[in-house]
């Protein structure tokens, strides 16, 4: 879910910022390059 979808729905509250893989993680696992981890709490 993207942040604009979360804000439109208003049933989830975003906790913190989006987390992206470190350079070390990308070197070990190249497929992680496009990964973005977002954390949300259901209201």
C-alpha positions as CSV (number, residue, x, y, z in Angstrom):
1,X,0.0,0.0,0.0
2,X,1.3,3.4,-0.9
3,X,1.1,6.3,1.6
4,X,-1.5,8.2,-0.5
5,X,-3.8,5.1,-0.3
6,X,-3.3,4.9,3.5
7,X,-4.2,8.6,3.9
8,X,-7.2,8.3,1.7
9,X,-8.5,5.2,3.5
10,X,-7.9,6.6,7.1
11,X,-8.2,3.1,8.7
12,X,-4.5,2.8,9.1
13,X,-2.0,5.1,10.9
14,X,1.5,5.3,9.6
15,X,4.2,4.5,12.2
16,X,7.6,5.9,11.4
17,X,9.1,6.4,8.0
18,X,9.6,4.0,5.1
19,X,12.7,1.8,5.5
20,X,14.8,0.9,2.5
21,X,17.6,-1.6,2.3
22,X,21.2,-0.6,3.1
23,X,24.0,-0.7,0.6
24,X,25.4,-3.8,2.3
25,X,22.0,-5.6,1.9
26,X,21.8,-4.6,-1.8
27,X,25.2,-6.1,-2.4
28,X,24.3,-9.3,-0.7
29,X,20.7,-9.4,-2.2
30,X,20.4,-7.3,-5.4
31,X,16.6,-7.9,-5.6
32,X,16.1,-6.0,-2.4
33,X,17.1,-2.8,-4.3
34,X,13.4,-1.9,-5.0
35,X,12.0,-3.0,-1.6
36,X,10.4,-0.5,0.7
37,X,9.1,-1.5,4.1
38,X,6.3,0.6,5.6
39,X,4.7,0.1,9.0
40,X,1.1,1.0,9.7
41,X,-1.2,0.4,12.6
42,X,-4.9,-0.5,12.1
43,X,-7.2,1.9,13.8
